[in-house]
Amino acid sequence: MSERPSARGRLNGGQPRARVWWFGVMGLAGFGFGLFADRRPFGDDVFAHPLSVFFILVGLSLLALRFILARPVPEVIPDRALMLGCALGLAMFLTGNFVTAHGLLLP
């Protein structure tokens, strides 16, 4: 009888370089979007808020990655790493917003 591949191999698998890129890009992009969040550059609508635009772009980039690689994204970046990257992006967004709101970056 043949065994199915275990889910453990998939959860711990993936490509370490892809995870590093995922965390780095999410952190930098979240911080960058947070820096200009107070200015509302996309408008005053809910979907035009920089946090909404950030996560819409994240979703679109994951869809693009899926079609470019022709593989499910969790095979490249594990599910847990995807969620931690989104949490990191949100935390860095709030950090960037805090930095801008309190004037810690002087022009």
All heavy atoms as an XYZ file, in Angstrom:
821
protein
N       0.831     -1.162      0.000
C       0.000      0.000      0.000
C       0.889      1.243      0.000
O       1.837      1.329      0.754
C      -0.860     -0.010      1.269
C      -2.135      0.684      1.022
S      -3.131      1.056      2.439
C      -3.551     -0.389      3.249
N       0.589      2.192     -0.849
C       1.411      3.403     -0.900
C       0.855      4.444      0.061
O      -0.345      4.578      0.255
C       1.451      3.957     -2.312
O       0.167      4.389     -2.672
N       1.766      5.178      0.654
C       1.363      6.209      1.595
C       1.319      7.566      0.907
O       2.080      7.824     -0.011
C       2.365      6.285      2.750
C       2.314      5.098      3.663
C       3.230      5.307      4.855
O       3.422      6.473      5.267
O       3.751      4.324      5.348
N       0.414      8.377      1.387
C       0.367      9.750      0.895
C       1.513     10.536      1.513
O       1.944     10.238      2.618
C      -0.942     10.419      1.304
C      -2.133      9.859      0.616
C      -3.388     10.601      0.968
N      -3.299     11.260      2.274
C      -4.092     12.235      2.653
N      -5.031     12.664      1.854
N      -3.977     12.785      3.831
N       1.989     11.531      0.799
C       3.006     12.372      1.428
C       2.422     13.060      2.651
O       1.270     13.491      2.646
C       3.371     13.394      0.357
C       2.567     13.067     -0.832
C       1.687     11.906     -0.541
N       3.204     13.129      3.691
C       2.687     13.695      4.933
C       2.545     15.212      4.830
O       3.261     15.875      4.095
C       3.620     13.358      6.097
O       4.846     14.042      5.949
N       1.600     15.719      5.577
C       1.403     17.167      5.618
C       2.566     17.839      6.331
O       2.869     18.987      6.087
C       0.089     17.496      6.322
N       3.234     17.098      7.199
C       4.358     17.665      7.932
C       5.478     18.101      6.992
O       6.088     19.141      7.169
C       4.873     16.656      8.936
C       6.017     17.174      9.743
C       6.526     16.107     10.685
N       7.729     16.594     11.297
C       7.935     16.659     12.580
N       6.997     16.243     13.399
N       9.054     17.114     13.067
N       5.748     17.307      5.979
C       6.774     17.668      5.015
C       6.423     18.947      4.272
O       7.277     19.764      3.976
N       5.145     19.130      3.997
C       4.717     20.335      3.301
C       4.768     21.547      4.230
O       5.164     22.626      3.831
C       3.312     20.165      2.760
C       2.870     21.339      1.905
C       1.489     21.109      1.375
N       0.504     21.154      2.420
C      -0.207     22.233      2.718
N      -0.030     23.337      2.051
N      -1.091     22.202      3.672
N       4.372     21.369      5.494
C       4.359     22.495      6.418
C       5.764     22.986      6.731
O       6.004     24.174      6.866
C       3.646     22.113      7.717
C       2.149     21.896      7.607
C       1.590     21.425      8.932
C       1.466     23.168      7.172
N       6.694     22.067      6.871
C       8.063     22.458      7.166
C       8.864     22.679      5.904
O       9.991     23.128      5.963
C       8.751     21.395      8.027
C       8.133     21.306      9.402
O       7.598     22.289      9.896
N       8.188     20.145     10.003
N       8.278     22.330      4.779
C       8.990     22.432      3.511
C       8.939     23.832      2.949
O       8.998     24.822      3.660
N       8.802     23.897      1.674
C       8.833     25.186      1.015
C      10.273     25.562      0.710
O      11.196     24.782      0.923
N      10.444     26.725      0.254
C      11.775     27.198     -0.094
C      12.184     28.268      0.903
O      11.523     29.304      1.002
C      11.767     27.729     -1.521
C      11.388     26.670     -2.528
C      11.205     27.240     -3.915
O      11.257     28.435     -4.119
N      10.981     26.368     -4.877
N      13.271     28.044      1.647
C      13.674     29.022      2.663
C      13.939     30.410      2.079
O      13.627     31.419      2.708
C      14.947     28.435      3.248
C      14.926     26.990      2.906
C      14.116     26.866      1.652
N      14.481     30.458      0.877
C      14.758     31.760      0.265
C      13.454     32.506     -0.015
O      13.383     33.718      0.160
C      15.533     31.571     -1.028
C      15.963     32.890     -1.632
C      16.764     32.695     -2.868
N      17.985     31.946     -2.552
C      18.825     31.496     -3.452
N      18.576     31.691     -4.728
N      19.907     30.849     -3.103
N      12.421     31.783     -0.416
C      11.122     32.417     -0.675
C      10.529     32.973      0.618
O       9.933     34.055      0.623
C      10.163     31.420     -1.313
N      10.709     32.251      1.732
C      10.207     32.746      3.011
C      10.930     34.012      3.438
O      10.315     34.947      3.940
C      10.345     31.683      4.091
C       9.216     30.697      4.071
C       9.327     29.798      5.250
N      10.499     28.944      5.069
C      10.553     27.683      5.403
N       9.538     27.119      5.982
N      11.624     26.966      5.176
N      12.235     34.047      3.243
C      13.003     35.239      3.604
C      12.531     36.432      2.777
O      12.319     37.525      3.305
C      14.519     34.989      3.415
C      15.304     36.275      3.543
C      15.010     33.956      4.414
N      12.357     36.224      1.475
C      11.859     37.291      0.614
C      10.457     37.715      1.039
O      10.129     38.900      1.030
C      11.862     36.851     -0.847
C      13.172     37.079     -1.504
C      14.171     36.166     -1.693
C      13.649     38.307     -2.047
N      15.226     36.749     -2.324
C      14.934     38.066     -2.560
C      13.118     39.578     -2.152
C      15.688     39.055     -3.154
C      13.869     40.569     -2.753
C      15.131     40.302     -3.239
N       9.608     36.753      1.375
C       8.235     37.053      1.774
C       8.219     37.950      3.004
O       7.555     38.983      3.030
C       7.477     35.756      2.022
C       6.146     35.913      2.672
C       5.808     35.525      3.921
C       4.964     36.505      2.106
N       4.498     35.836      4.172
C       3.961     36.438      3.077
C       4.687     37.082      0.885
C       2.687     36.928      2.861
C       3.402     37.575      0.664
C       2.425     37.489      1.643
N       8.976     37.561      4.036
C       9.003     38.357      5.261
C       9.632     39.728      5.017
O       9.148     40.740      5.519
C       9.759     37.627      6.373
C       9.028     36.432      6.909
C       9.676     35.227      7.061
C       7.697     36.507      7.265
C       9.025     34.123      7.560
C       7.022     35.409      7.762
C       7.687     34.214      7.913
N      10.702     39.783      4.240
C      11.365     41.059      3.967
C      10.494     42.022      3.195
O      10.379     43.210      3.545
N       9.863     41.517      2.147
C       9.011     42.383      1.321
C       7.782     42.836      2.104
O       7.383     44.005      2.032
C       8.618     41.669      0.008
C       7.525     42.413     -0.721
C       9.833     41.510     -0.876
N       7.188     41.935      2.879
C       6.012     42.322      3.664
C       6.375     43.370      4.702
O       5.626     44.330      4.915
C       5.392     41.097      4.343
C       4.642     40.193      3.399
S       3.229     40.979      2.622
C       2.111     41.094      3.989
N       7.506     43.212      5.365
C       7.923     44.193      6.369
C       8.213     45.551      5.753
O       7.742     46.588      6.236
N       8.991     45.568      4.674
C       9.336     46.840      4.035
C       8.127     47.520      3.405
O       7.947     48.736      3.523
C      10.418     46.619      2.988
C      11.808     46.312      3.536
C      12.754     45.966      2.397
C      12.331     47.475      4.341
N       7.300     46.742      2.723
C       6.116     47.322      2.083
C       5.127     47.823      3.136
O       4.542     48.901      2.979
C       5.452     46.303      1.166
N       4.936     47.062      4.205
C       4.038     47.503      5.273
C       4.516     48.805      5.897
O       3.731     49.730      6.128
N       5.818     48.900      6.169
C       6.376     50.124      6.739
C       6.230     51.293      5.765
O       5.856     52.402      6.156
C       7.844     49.906      7.100
C       8.449     51.043      7.867
C       8.142     51.227      9.200
C       9.325     51.913      7.260
C       8.691     52.278      9.913
C       9.879     52.966      7.957
C       9.560     53.144      9.295
N       6.504     51.030      4.488
C       6.380     52.082      3.480
C       4.957     52.586      3.341
O       4.720     53.797      3.255
N       3.994     51.680      3.308
C       2.598     52.110      3.218
C       2.181     52.847      4.479
O       1.377     53.774      4.427
C       1.675     50.908      2.982
C       1.462     50.579      1.534
C       2.381     49.825      0.834
C       0.333     51.016      0.877
C       2.190     49.523     -0.490
C       0.124     50.713     -0.460
C       1.057     49.963     -1.143
N       2.722     52.440      5.628
C       2.396     53.125      6.880
C       2.950     54.532      6.946
O       2.372     55.406      7.596
N       4.078     54.775      6.278
C       4.685     56.101      6.314
C       3.805     57.167      5.674
O       3.799     58.314      6.108
C       6.059     56.083      5.629
C       7.191     55.444      6.410
C       8.468     55.439      5.581
C       7.418     56.146      7.730
N       3.079     56.807      4.635
C       2.239     57.823      3.991
C       0.746     57.590      4.220
O      -0.096     58.157      3.527
C       2.557     57.943      2.494
C       2.232     56.739      1.666
C       0.963     56.535      1.185
C       3.219     55.815      1.361
C       0.654     55.438      0.417
C       2.922     54.715      0.588
C       1.638     54.524      0.113
N       0.393     56.794      5.226
C      -1.015     56.484      5.474
C      -1.814     57.700      5.925
O      -2.988     57.831      5.595
C      -1.138     55.373      6.514
N      -1.190     58.614      6.681
C      -1.929     59.784      7.161
C      -2.318     60.738      6.052
O      -3.286     61.465      6.173
C      -1.088     60.538      8.195
C      -1.108     59.871      9.552
O      -2.007     59.037      9.766
O      -0.237     60.186     10.373
N      -1.586     60.726      4.972
C      -1.869     61.649      3.861
C      -3.022     61.180      2.989
O      -3.544     61.954      2.203
C      -0.626     61.809      2.989
C       0.448     62.580      3.710
C       1.628     62.765      2.828
N       2.760     62.174      3.532
C       3.857     61.768      2.957
N       4.000     61.844      1.665
N       4.830     61.257      3.668
N      -3.400     59.909      3.107
C      -4.491     59.327      2.297
C      -4.303     59.624      0.814
O      -5.150     60.268      0.186
C      -5.848     59.832      2.752
C      -6.250     59.469      4.152
C      -6.656     58.013      4.182
N      -7.055     57.606      5.499
C      -8.296     57.319      5.840
N      -9.252     57.401      4.962
N      -8.559     56.945      7.051
N      -3.204     59.156      0.205
C      -2.923     59.501     -1.190
C      -3.880     58.883     -2.204
O      -3.957     59.359     -3.338
C      -1.508     58.962     -1.397
C      -1.397     57.855     -0.423
C      -2.208     58.276      0.762
N      -4.624     57.859     -1.814
C      -5.513     57.186     -2.754
C      -6.954     57.668     -2.642
O      -7.818     57.202     -3.370
C      -5.462     55.672     -2.550
C      -4.073     55.101     -2.603
C      -3.529     54.483     -1.490
C      -3.301     55.195     -3.752
C      -2.254     53.967     -1.534
C      -2.028     54.685     -3.800
C      -1.492     54.064     -2.677
N      -7.249     58.546     -1.682
C      -8.601     59.043     -1.486
C      -9.103     58.741     -0.088
O      -8.386     58.200      0.749
N     -10.368     59.094      0.178
C     -10.936     58.929      1.519
C     -11.868     57.727      1.639
O     -12.486     57.530      2.678
C     -11.700     60.199      1.918
C     -10.748     61.347      2.185
O      -9.615     61.087      2.622
O     -11.148     62.506      1.951
N     -12.013     56.951      0.600
C     -12.882     55.776      0.629
C     -12.235     54.673      1.459
O     -11.025     54.663      1.685
C     -13.117     55.286     -0.805
C     -14.198     54.238     -0.897
O     -15.077     54.212     -0.015
O     -14.153     53.441     -1.848
N     -13.034     53.720      1.945
C     -12.514     52.618      2.755
C     -11.526     51.773      1.939
O     -10.456     51.400      2.433
C     -13.671     51.729      3.271
C     -13.142     50.475      3.932
C     -14.543     52.499      4.221
N     -11.866     51.495      0.691
C     -10.972     50.685     -0.140
C      -9.768     51.474     -0.632
O      -8.848     50.905     -1.199
C     -11.731     50.089     -1.325
C     -12.704     49.028     -0.908
C     -14.056     49.213     -1.083
C     -12.257     47.850     -0.335
C     -14.957     48.239     -0.694
C     -13.156     46.878      0.065
C     -14.514     47.068     -0.119
N      -9.769     52.780     -0.429
C      -8.640     53.610     -0.832
C      -7.695     53.881      0.339
O      -6.676     54.525      0.168
C      -9.130     54.926     -1.405
N      -8.029     53.383      1.525
C      -7.135     53.540      2.667
C      -5.856     52.752      2.375
O      -5.906     51.648      1.817
C      -7.802     53.020      3.942
C      -7.039     53.340      5.173
N      -5.972     52.583      5.601
C      -7.175     54.345      6.063
C      -5.493     53.115      6.703
N      -6.209     54.184      7.014
N      -4.696     53.289      2.722
C      -3.435     52.597      2.411
C      -3.345     51.176      2.951
O      -2.734     50.313      2.332
C      -2.375     53.503      3.031
C      -2.973     54.865      2.971
C      -4.442     54.651      3.226
N      -3.955     50.885      4.105
C      -3.923     49.515      4.618
C      -4.719     48.577      3.716
O      -4.280     47.461      3.421
C      -4.455     49.462      6.048
C      -4.377     48.102      6.744
C      -2.928     47.633      6.840
C      -5.008     48.170      8.113
N      -5.882     49.033      3.251
C      -6.681     48.227      2.328
C      -5.939     48.023      1.011
O      -5.902     46.912      0.479
C      -8.028     48.895      2.056
O      -8.775     49.010      3.230
N      -5.350     49.095      0.493
C      -4.603     48.995     -0.764
C      -3.424     48.047     -0.596
O      -3.132     47.232     -1.479
C      -4.137     50.396     -1.232
C      -3.213     50.299     -2.427
C      -5.332     51.267     -1.555
N      -2.747     48.111      0.552
C      -1.622     47.221      0.830
C      -2.043     45.757      0.754
O      -1.416     44.958      0.056
C      -1.037     47.554      2.209
C      -0.002     46.594      2.689
C       1.205     46.447      2.025
C      -0.217     45.827      3.823
C       2.167     45.562      2.472
C       0.736     44.942      4.275
C       1.930     44.804      3.600
N      -3.118     45.393      1.445
C      -3.525     43.985      1.449
C      -4.162     43.563      0.128
O      -4.089     42.383     -0.242
C      -4.424     43.671      2.644
C      -3.627     43.454      3.899
C      -3.656     44.370      4.928
C      -2.814     42.343      4.029
C      -2.903     44.170      6.072
C      -2.063     42.135      5.163
C      -2.105     43.057      6.193
N      -4.771     44.475     -0.599
C      -5.261     44.146     -1.946
C      -4.077     43.814     -2.850
O      -4.102     42.838     -3.604
C      -6.119     45.287     -2.512
C      -7.458     45.355     -1.782
C      -6.330     45.128     -4.007
C      -8.269     46.600     -2.068
N      -3.016     44.620     -2.768
C      -1.815     44.354     -3.564
C      -1.131     43.054     -3.150
O      -0.588     42.334     -3.998
C      -0.843     45.528     -3.471
C      -1.277     46.795     -4.191
C      -0.286     47.916     -3.941
C      -1.425     46.537     -5.680
N      -1.146     42.744     -1.864
C      -0.582     41.472     -1.398
C      -1.351     40.311     -2.009
O      -0.757     39.353     -2.523
C      -0.603     41.394      0.148
C      -0.320     39.981      0.631
C       0.397     42.363      0.748
N      -2.674     40.383     -1.979
C      -3.489     39.320     -2.570
C      -3.250     39.166     -4.061
O      -3.121     38.048     -4.570
N      -3.173     40.289     -4.763
C      -2.919     40.227     -6.205
C      -1.529     39.670     -6.507
O      -1.356     38.916     -7.467
C      -3.084     41.610     -6.831
C      -4.510     42.152     -6.876
C      -4.514     43.593     -7.378
C      -5.386     41.267     -7.741
N      -0.549     40.023     -5.684
C       0.797     39.499     -5.924
C       0.872     37.999     -5.642
O       1.589     37.272     -6.332
C       1.827     40.257     -5.096
O       1.608     40.036     -3.722
N       0.125     37.516     -4.657
C       0.092     36.072     -4.405
C      -0.606     35.327     -5.542
O      -0.191     34.227     -5.917
C      -0.579     35.772     -3.068
C       0.234     36.136     -1.832
C      -0.602     35.938     -0.577
C       1.517     35.340     -1.760
N      -1.652     35.928     -6.102
C      -2.296     35.320     -7.272
C      -1.342     35.289     -8.461
O      -1.267     34.290     -9.185
C      -3.558     36.090     -7.649
C      -4.798     35.799     -6.813
C      -5.905     36.775     -7.166
C      -5.252     34.381     -7.025
N      -0.605     36.378     -8.656
C       0.364     36.425     -9.757
C       1.461     35.380     -9.545
O       1.871     34.697    -10.495
C       0.972     37.822     -9.869
N       1.926     35.237     -8.306
C       2.942     34.230     -8.003
C       2.430     32.830     -8.301
O       3.152     31.997     -8.844
C       3.357     34.344     -6.537
C       4.446     33.405     -6.053
C       5.771     33.758     -6.720
C       4.573     33.484     -4.543
N       1.176     32.586     -7.999
C       0.582     31.273     -8.253
C       0.561     30.970     -9.751
O       0.876     29.873    -10.186
C      -0.842     31.237     -7.689
C      -1.438     29.830     -7.583
C      -2.246     29.522     -8.812
N      -2.835     28.219     -8.773
C      -2.354     27.146     -9.393
N      -1.226     27.202    -10.028
N      -2.978     25.999     -9.357
N       0.192     31.950    -10.561
C       0.119     31.716    -12.003
C       1.494     31.688    -12.653
O       1.713     30.941    -13.607
C      -0.780     32.758    -12.676
C      -2.227     32.553    -12.364
C      -2.932     33.495    -11.635
C      -2.888     31.404    -12.772
C      -4.267     33.299    -11.328
C      -4.219     31.198    -12.473
C      -4.911     32.142    -11.753
N       2.423     32.482    -12.153
C       3.774     32.485    -12.721
C       4.482     31.163    -12.459
O       5.116     30.597    -13.346
C       4.594     33.670    -12.163
C       4.059     34.980    -12.733
C       6.072     33.519    -12.473
C       4.619     36.214    -12.063
N       4.377     30.672    -11.217
C       5.059     29.421    -10.862
C       4.276     28.181    -11.275
O       4.840     27.088    -11.286
C       5.321     29.373     -9.354
C       6.264     30.435     -8.812
C       6.379     30.295     -7.305
C       7.627     30.337     -9.470
N       2.999     28.330    -11.569
C       2.111     27.221    -11.921
C       2.106     26.156    -10.827
O       2.042     24.957    -11.100
C       2.492     26.612    -13.271
N       2.200     26.619     -9.593
C       2.143     25.751     -8.414
C       1.331     26.470     -7.344
O       1.303     27.698     -7.318
C       3.554     25.511     -7.845
C       4.448     24.760     -8.745
C       5.880     24.735     -8.263
N       6.031     24.430     -6.850
C       7.186     24.492     -6.217
N       8.282     24.839     -6.852
N       7.268     24.208     -4.945
N       0.697     25.733     -6.468
C       0.013     26.406     -5.358
C       1.020     27.168     -4.491
O       2.131     26.688     -4.246
C      -0.626     25.262     -4.582
C      -0.703     24.133     -5.542
C       0.457     24.294     -6.477
N       0.647     28.334     -4.032
C       1.550     29.161     -3.234
C       2.000     28.453     -1.957
O       3.174     28.552     -1.588
C       0.897     30.533     -2.925
C       1.751     31.348     -1.972
C       0.670     31.298     -4.210
N       1.133     27.699     -1.246
C       1.613     27.024     -0.036
C       2.716     25.985     -0.268
O       3.369     25.568      0.680
C       0.360     26.351      0.533
C      -0.749     27.194      0.034
C      -0.325     27.640     -1.335
N       2.935     25.572     -1.509
C       4.078     24.699     -1.784
C       5.381     25.483     -1.785
O       6.444     24.928     -1.579
C       3.912     23.993     -3.130
C       2.899     22.892     -3.129
C       2.828     22.180     -4.458
O       3.652     22.472     -5.355
O       1.936     21.326     -4.599
N       5.291     26.774     -2.046
C       6.474     27.633     -2.083
C       6.686     28.304     -0.729
O       7.783     28.316     -0.190
C       6.338     28.692     -3.193
C       7.562     29.578     -3.254
C       6.089     28.033     -4.533
N       5.613     28.882     -0.199
C       5.645     29.533      1.118
C       4.578     28.846      1.968
O       3.397     28.897      1.629
C       5.330     31.037      0.995
C       6.270     31.712      0.006
C       5.413     31.704      2.355
C       5.861     33.113     -0.366
N       4.961     28.201      3.058
C       3.978     27.482      3.877
C       2.884     28.406      4.426
O       3.079     29.619      4.568
C       4.822     26.907      5.017
C       6.212     26.878      4.498
C       6.321     28.020      3.543
N       1.736     27.801      4.737
C       0.577     28.562      5.212
C       0.905     29.413      6.432
O       0.516     30.572      6.515
C      -0.576     27.618      5.568
C      -1.091     26.845      4.379
O      -0.909     27.334      3.251
O      -1.665     25.760      4.579
N       1.593     28.813      7.380
C       1.919     29.527      8.612
C       2.806     30.732      8.315
O       2.633     31.802      8.887
C       2.603     28.585      9.602
C       2.712     29.162     10.981
C       3.144     28.119     11.963
N       2.052     27.170     12.149
C       2.196     25.956     12.634
N       3.382     25.518     12.958
N       1.161     25.170     12.786
N       3.756     30.572      7.405
C       4.633     31.684      7.034
C       3.843     32.771      6.309
O       4.134     33.959      6.466
C       5.784     31.185      6.167
N       2.844     32.384      5.517
C       1.992     33.377      4.856
C       1.256     34.231      5.882
O       1.208     35.460      5.773
C       0.988     32.698      3.927
C       1.534     32.147      2.624
C       0.473     31.304      1.923
C       1.988     33.270      1.724
N       0.697     33.590      6.901
C      -0.041     34.323      7.926
C       0.890     35.182      8.774
O       0.561     36.318      9.107
C      -0.833     33.361      8.815
C      -1.931     32.620      8.063
S      -3.014     33.688      7.102
C      -3.773     34.636      8.379
N       2.054     34.657      9.113
C       3.015     35.448      9.887
C       3.517     36.644      9.081
O       3.738     37.724      9.632
C       4.190     34.576     10.329
C       3.889     33.571     11.435
C       5.084     32.667     11.673
C       3.502     34.285     12.713
N       3.672     36.474      7.779
C       4.072     37.583      6.921
C       3.006     38.669      6.875
O       3.321     39.860      6.892
N       1.742     38.268      6.822
C       0.656     39.255      6.843
C       0.621     39.987      8.181
O       0.423     41.210      8.227
C      -0.682     38.573      6.577
S      -0.879     38.037      4.867
N       0.839     39.254      9.279
C       0.881     39.893     10.596
C       2.078     40.843     10.691
O       1.971     41.943     11.258
C       0.953     38.834     11.693
N       3.212     40.451     10.127
C       4.385     41.318     10.105
C       4.110     42.581      9.289
O       4.470     43.690      9.699
C       5.586     40.578      9.533
C       6.852     41.404      9.323
C       7.436     41.821     10.660
C       7.856     40.624      8.506
N       3.462     42.423      8.141
C       3.115     43.577      7.316
C       2.201     44.542      8.050
O       2.383     45.758      7.992
N       1.218     44.014      8.776
C       0.311     44.859      9.553
C       1.065     45.570     10.669
O       0.885     46.781     10.887
C      -0.830     44.022     10.134
C      -1.800     44.751     11.059
C      -2.519     45.860     10.304
C      -2.786     43.775     11.656
N       1.927     44.844     11.379
C       2.696     45.458     12.465
C       3.619     46.552     11.936
O       3.746     47.625     12.551
C       3.500     44.387     13.206
N       4.255     46.311     10.808
C       5.148     47.311     10.245
C       4.365     48.503      9.687
O       4.844     49.633      9.712
C       6.044     46.688      9.178
C       7.055     45.709      9.755
S       8.101     46.417     11.031
C       9.104     47.526     10.055
N       3.157     48.254      9.183
C       2.290     49.355      8.746
C       1.998     50.268      9.936
O       2.111     51.495      9.835
C       0.986     48.815      8.160
C       0.019     49.878      7.751
C       0.069     50.410      6.479
C      -0.920     50.359      8.632
C      -0.817     51.414      6.088
C      -1.805     51.362      8.267
C      -1.752     51.879      6.985
N       1.620     49.672     11.062
C       1.317     50.464     12.252
C       2.555     51.178     12.773
O       2.474     52.306     13.254
C       0.695     49.572     13.327
C      -0.670     48.987     12.972
C      -1.120     48.007     14.037
C      -1.697     50.079     12.767
N       3.718     50.537     12.653
C       4.966     51.172     13.063
C       5.264     52.386     12.182
O       5.625     53.448     12.683
C       6.131     50.168     12.992
O       5.825     49.043     13.821
C       7.430     50.790     13.437
N       5.134     52.234     10.883
C       5.347     53.353      9.975
C       4.364     54.481     10.213
O       4.735     55.663     10.168
N       3.127     54.130     10.483
C       2.112     55.139     10.772
C       2.445     55.869     12.072
O       2.299     57.086     12.173
C       0.738     54.476     10.861
C      -0.382     55.460     10.738
O      -0.185     56.626     10.492
N      -1.597     54.971     10.922
N       2.927     55.146     13.074
C       3.328     55.746     14.343
C       4.486     56.714     14.145
O       4.499     57.825     14.691
C       3.713     54.637     15.330
C       4.190     55.156     16.661
C       3.281     55.489     17.649
C       5.539     55.299     16.917
C       3.714     55.955     18.863
C       5.979     55.770     18.131
C       5.074     56.103     19.116
N       5.467     56.290     13.359
C       6.642     57.126     13.095
C       6.227     58.438     12.433
O       6.687     59.517     12.808
C       7.667     56.356     12.228
C       8.718     57.275     11.659
C       8.311     55.242     13.033
N       5.347     58.347     11.455
C       4.892     59.550     10.752
C       4.006     60.419     11.638
O       4.152     61.642     11.665
C       4.128     59.172      9.478
O       4.979     58.406      8.652
C       3.664     60.388      8.723
N       3.101     59.808     12.385
C       2.158     60.573     13.211
C       2.864     61.342     14.308
O       2.424     62.428     14.700
C       1.117     59.629     13.796
N       3.961     60.810     14.814
C       4.665     61.467     15.900
C       5.854     62.290     15.419
O       6.628     62.786     16.227
C       5.097     60.447     16.938
C       3.939     59.835     17.673
N       3.146     60.555     18.524
C       3.412     58.600     17.629
C       2.177     59.785     19.011
N       2.311     58.591     18.465
N       5.988     62.413     14.116
C       7.023     63.276     13.564
C       8.434     62.804     13.838
O       9.341     63.620     13.970
N       8.648     61.515     13.920
C       9.980     60.992     14.196
C      10.894     61.064     12.989
O      12.108     60.998     13.121
C       9.896     59.559     14.708
C       9.082     59.395     16.015
C       9.018     57.928     16.395
C       9.665     60.224     17.129
N      10.323     61.186     11.800
C      11.108     61.396     10.583
C      10.979     62.854     10.190
O       9.911     63.317      9.795
C      10.598     60.510      9.437
C      10.883     59.033      9.530
C      10.282     58.321      8.330
C      12.368     58.762      9.589
N      12.043     63.571     10.307
C      12.009     64.991      9.933
C      12.441     65.155      8.492
O      13.413     64.524      8.062
C      12.928     65.787     10.855
C      12.541     65.735     12.335
C      13.582     66.459     13.168
C      11.184     66.354     12.543
N      11.751     66.012      7.729
C      12.109     66.182      6.318
C      13.421     66.904      6.123
O      13.966     67.549      6.889
C      10.971     66.998      5.737
C      10.172     67.492      6.867
C      10.587     66.763      8.082
